[in-house]
Amino acid sequence: MKPIYHDTIVVGGGLAGLRAALELNRRNVKVALISKVYPLRSHSVAAQGGINAALGNHPRGYYDNWEKHAFDTVKGSDYLADQDAVIRMTKEALERVIELEHWGCPFDRNDEGKIAQRPFGGAGFPRTCYSTDKTGHALLHTLYEQIVKFRQIAERKELVLYNEWLVTKMVVEDGKCIGLIGLDIKSGNLSAFKTNAVIFATGGSGRIYGKTTNALINTGMGMAVPYWSGVPLKDMEFIQFHPTTLVGKNILITEGCRGEGGYLLNNKGERFLEKYKDSEKTMEVAPRDIISRNITKEIMEGGGYEDPADPTSRHVLLDLRHLGEDRIMSRLSGIREICMKFAGIDPVYEPIPVQPGQHYTMGGIDCNIESETQIKGLYVAGEAACVSVHGANRLGGNSLLETIVFGTVAGENAANYTQGTTYGSVPSPTGRRPPRCNNKDNILDDALKCENRKIESILNSNGNENPSNIREELNKLMEENVGIFRNAEALKSALNRIKQLQERYTSISLNYKERRTNLSLMWVLELKGSLDVAEAIIAGALAREESRGSQFRTDFTERNDEDFLKHTLAYFSDEGVRLDYKEVTLGRFEPKAREY
Ligand SMILES: Cc1cc2nc3c(=O)[nH]c(=O)nc-3n(C[C@H](O)[C@H](O)[C@H](O)COP(=O)(O)OP(=O)(O)OC[C@H]3O[C@@H](n4cnc5c(N)ncnc54)[C@H](O)[C@@H]3O)c2cc1C
């Protein structure tokens, strides 16, 4: 079958993917955007607290500039972030956020009518721009409106959306990405796509863990697809645990609550963060890794609340009552709604029960400051990528920023690459001249047949393994052995158990064996991605014999710059993960011991 041709393809309809697609289209490059969910359902829509940019708009006259933002980011990263990437992000933040404002993003305003800013962890003063506590919603809709607008100006450009298509494979020839294989979830049919350049913007992998703020779709498969094709995953051991998720459901309770002045309380009603050296000064706005650890310690020392029948219910309280109803209603109305609907609690009158939960994947597909990967024609952006701007610990508000800054960078570079390649000038199928069949088509056709065989074998399997059991065991093992506190013994056992789960995966069978809208089939394909990405997380964590940022090893409690001020690279192989390392780009800011 002839492959479907598009000049460029973006995989992912979240903020990074939409921003990249817009950039390509603005530069007159035709683009197709493939997303396994309708773009507005991407996890970006759930972002609450805000997006960082050193606008310095706060009326009390806090002086801010990109350099301060860069320093806070590098320091927060425990010096593992690449400083050239951080500087680029913090400098370009201003233009990108103002651009969103001009596109109509409904940011909250201060009394002077400027974009309002609130304090988040890291800066300690207001730098985070926000739209109440629904910032992701506001940003995603703003970008999607631009996509709709561009699609209406159709004479010169083309922006095709493939909604509810799952990309299952990347096709590489001679070190170049030449196309993809995608599954149309509704029909169950696979198609080959031929293209000059691909941008992966497939988001995070939070659902590898049981307790997570991430959407169900964040399985990590989007990272696994390039990984299976030979692109390394970088710094995967660094998983961010958000200190405040609603107990039981683990829905995020934004850092904005603490930024607005909320208190964390133990079972004696004390603001217990003052007992710990690393949070005694910054208290509730200390970096997330520190607060998550201190909540866990407080609970372990008996300062938490718990239902004796359910050890997973351990929690502390987040008190917003002193902020008053007006402030809660104007700044944190979404949080109030979540608490009322999912816990039957009104935070105007009662404190919120919270516990730490997985929140963000600092690592991702390895790329450089231009969003380029080791494979020609393959670019990555957003949470799926590791540029790296977050290093060992991400500051709140920097992830939304990363999506729009590096979404733009990826779009720009993919456009330049496409316009310079030989078959970049071939018109798309909707144009006059169809692309000629060539050797690449045969390679893509072979890849398509191979994927079809894989799917047939899953559908026809009579194995005795239920995929849900494997997923549950994966979630449990990551929670228990690869959580906030880690050690060699637990990590070694996790690695063995992952290998057993990978083995059991080969005997999976499905109850529903049709192709049409077979969501079980989709979840099984994704589960393979989750298992392989989990293996990379564990292998990296085991090899990194130090404590840095979000990785706390109880058997190596100190940061060790001499041996580990370096990025971990995990390569996929059928025998298991192969690890390598890469220098961190230092520069302006000398690594210093963490000060509190
Ligand atoms: C609850 C919550 C609140 C947050 N709040 C904040 C905040 O206030 N500030 C902040 O800076 N950060 C926040 N974050 C983090 C931030 O929202 C995310 O890191 C960011 O939005 C990710 O955007 P993205 O475009 O990279 O990916 P996503 O928005 O996750 O989009 C991924 C896209 O990839 C597609 N996809 C994935 N795999 C495939 C595949 N195989 N085939 C086809 N399509 C695929 C999906 O359909 C989706 O469209 C929050 C995160 C969560 C979970």
PDBQT file of the ligand as one rigid body, heavy atoms in Angstrom, charges set to zero:
ROOT
HETATM    1  C1  LIG A 601      -2.394  17.925  36.733  1.00  0.00    +0.000 C 
HETATM    2  C2  LIG A 601      -1.192  18.635  36.173  1.00  0.00    +0.000 A 
HETATM    3  C3  LIG A 601      -0.999  19.987  36.404  1.00  0.00    +0.000 A 
HETATM    4  C4  LIG A 601       0.122  20.639  35.896  1.00  0.00    +0.000 A 
HETATM    5  N1  LIG A 601       0.297  21.967  36.167  1.00  0.00    +0.000 NA
HETATM    6  C5  LIG A 601       1.370  22.601  35.650  1.00  0.00    +0.000 A 
HETATM    7  C6  LIG A 601       1.557  23.997  35.874  1.00  0.00    +0.000 A 
HETATM    8  O1  LIG A 601       0.748  24.680  36.500  1.00  0.00    +0.000 OA
HETATM    9  N2  LIG A 601       2.673  24.576  35.344  1.00  0.00    +0.000 N 
HETATM   10  C7  LIG A 601       3.587  23.886  34.614  1.00  0.00    +0.000 A 
HETATM   11  O2  LIG A 601       4.563  24.480  34.158  1.00  0.00    +0.000 OA
HETATM   12  N3  LIG A 601       3.411  22.569  34.378  1.00  0.00    +0.000 NA
HETATM   13  C8  LIG A 601       2.326  21.922  34.862  1.00  0.00    +0.000 A 
HETATM   14  N4  LIG A 601       2.172  20.586  34.609  1.00  0.00    +0.000 N 
HETATM   15  C9  LIG A 601       3.048  19.924  33.661  1.00  0.00    +0.000 C 
HETATM   16  C10 LIG A 601       2.621  20.307  32.242  1.00  0.00    +0.000 C 
HETATM   17  O3  LIG A 601       1.238  20.480  32.185  1.00  0.00    +0.000 OA
HETATM   18  C11 LIG A 601       3.016  19.251  31.215  1.00  0.00    +0.000 C 
HETATM   19  O4  LIG A 601       4.366  18.899  31.373  1.00  0.00    +0.000 OA
HETATM   20  C12 LIG A 601       2.826  19.776  29.797  1.00  0.00    +0.000 C 
HETATM   21  O5  LIG A 601       1.539  20.325  29.622  1.00  0.00    +0.000 OA
HETATM   22  C13 LIG A 601       3.063  18.662  28.791  1.00  0.00    +0.000 C 
HETATM   23  O6  LIG A 601       2.728  19.123  27.513  1.00  0.00    +0.000 OA
HETATM   24  P1  LIG A 601       3.125  18.289  26.235  1.00  0.00    +0.000 P 
HETATM   25  O7  LIG A 601       2.627  19.044  25.059  1.00  0.00    +0.000 OA
HETATM   26  O8  LIG A 601       4.551  17.934  26.281  1.00  0.00    +0.000 OA
HETATM   27  O9  LIG A 601       2.320  16.906  26.386  1.00  0.00    +0.000 OA
HETATM   28  P2  LIG A 601       0.776  16.560  26.611  1.00  0.00    +0.000 P 
HETATM   29  O10 LIG A 601      -0.050  17.743  26.862  1.00  0.00    +0.000 OA
HETATM   30  O11 LIG A 601       0.756  15.470  27.607  1.00  0.00    +0.000 OA
HETATM   31  O12 LIG A 601       0.346  15.987  25.203  1.00  0.00    +0.000 OA
HETATM   32  C14 LIG A 601       0.836  14.769  24.700  1.00  0.00    +0.000 C 
HETATM   33  C15 LIG A 601       0.163  14.503  23.366  1.00  0.00    +0.000 C 
HETATM   34  O13 LIG A 601       0.786  13.390  22.742  1.00  0.00    +0.000 OA
HETATM   35  C16 LIG A 601      -0.194  12.545  22.181  1.00  0.00    +0.000 C 
HETATM   36  N5  LIG A 601       0.407  11.201  22.115  1.00  0.00    +0.000 N 
HETATM   37  C17 LIG A 601       1.143  10.568  23.059  1.00  0.00    +0.000 A 
HETATM   38  N6  LIG A 601       1.571   9.380  22.604  1.00  0.00    +0.000 NA
HETATM   39  C18 LIG A 601       1.105   9.257  21.337  1.00  0.00    +0.000 A 
HETATM   40  C19 LIG A 601       1.215   8.251  20.337  1.00  0.00    +0.000 A 
HETATM   41  N7  LIG A 601       1.923   7.141  20.543  1.00  0.00    +0.000 N 
HETATM   42  N8  LIG A 601       0.573   8.452  19.160  1.00  0.00    +0.000 NA
HETATM   43  C20 LIG A 601      -0.155   9.570  18.929  1.00  0.00    +0.000 A 
HETATM   44  N9  LIG A 601      -0.270  10.567  19.847  1.00  0.00    +0.000 NA
HETATM   45  C21 LIG A 601       0.353  10.408  21.025  1.00  0.00    +0.000 A 
HETATM   46  C22 LIG A 601      -1.395  12.690  23.078  1.00  0.00    +0.000 C 
HETATM   47  O14 LIG A 601      -2.580  12.406  22.373  1.00  0.00    +0.000 OA
HETATM   48  C23 LIG A 601      -1.320  14.178  23.450  1.00  0.00    +0.000 C 
HETATM   49  O15 LIG A 601      -1.984  14.954  22.483  1.00  0.00    +0.000 OA
HETATM   50  C24 LIG A 601       1.055  19.920  35.122  1.00  0.00    +0.000 A 
HETATM   51  C25 LIG A 601       0.867  18.572  34.866  1.00  0.00    +0.000 A 
HETATM   52  C26 LIG A 601      -0.229  17.931  35.415  1.00  0.00    +0.000 A 
HETATM   53  C27 LIG A 601      -0.374  16.449  35.174  1.00  0.00    +0.000 C 
ENDROOT
TORSDOF 0
